[in-house]
Amino acid sequence: MLHRILGISTLVAIGSLALSPIAKAQPFAVPFSGTVEANCEETSMTPGTLQLNGSGTGLTTDSFGYITITCNTPANYSIDAVEQLGGPPEPSGVSKTAIVTNTSNLPSEATWVNGPVESGRVIAEDNEMEVQMSVDWGGAMPAGTYDYEVRFSVAAP
């Protein structure tokens, strides 16, 4: 009988330990957040060349210029200006035209004829942009070396 009481007591004691509440870990969380600003940057550039147009009154694209723009978001681009950087001074009334074409996955084109006309789109990756331009003086161009640049900007909508 004593064995039985001791056996039952032992089972009750072990069962009580097994069923007694065990301290559980309390979960906690630490949140994090961050902001990535829209960004586009030039990753490569090849200058273009100009040649005298057929009438001798201006310069036109001989070989396209190229620029690769890498963006982390889709964006719009527009041509800001066609600027003369060097050469004989331009007379008043010079006509300037530029075309920038995105030849990558989202083909689009921006045109500038003596001022902004339209804009194009870029995607969130590498965008190869083909650049061409022309300038017409309206009369014979003096001999000299002429330097121009097409300026354009890319901005997230």
Residue, then its C-alpha position, 0 to 999 in steps of 0.5 A: m500500500l505504501h508503494r502505491i501511495l509513494g507511486i501515486s505521489t511521485l506521479v502527481a509530483i511529476g505531473s505537477l511539474a510537467l503541467s506547471p506554467i513555464a515562463k515563455a519568451q515575450p516577443f518584441a519587434v523593432p521596425f525599420s524604414g528608409t527612403v530611396e530618392a529617385n535618382c538618374e545618373e550618367t554612366s557613359m557618354t560618346p560625343g557626336t560630330l557635326q558636318l556642314n549641311g548641303s546648302g553650306t548654311g549650317l551644321t548637321t549631325d554626322s555621327f550621333g552622340y550617345i549617353t547612357i542614363t541609369c535610373n532607379t525609377p521611371a522618369n521623364y526627360s526633356i531637352d533644355a537647350v542647344e548651346q554654342l560653346g565655341g567657334p565664330p559667334e552666332p548671328s541673331g536668328v540662328s535656328k537650332t534643332a535637337i532630337v534625343t531618342n531613348t533607344s532602350n526598352l521604352p523607345s521615346e523621343a524628345t524634340w527641341v526646335n528653338g525651344p522645348v517641343e516635347s519630352g520622352r520617357v526613361i525606365a528604371e534601368d539603363n537607358e541608351m540615349e541617341v542625340q542628334m542636332s543641327v544648327d542653321w545660320g541662314g547664310a554662309m558659315p564662316a570657317g572655324t571649329y564649332d562646338y555645341e552641346v545639347r543639354f537635357s534633363v531627367a526628372a521623376p514624375 
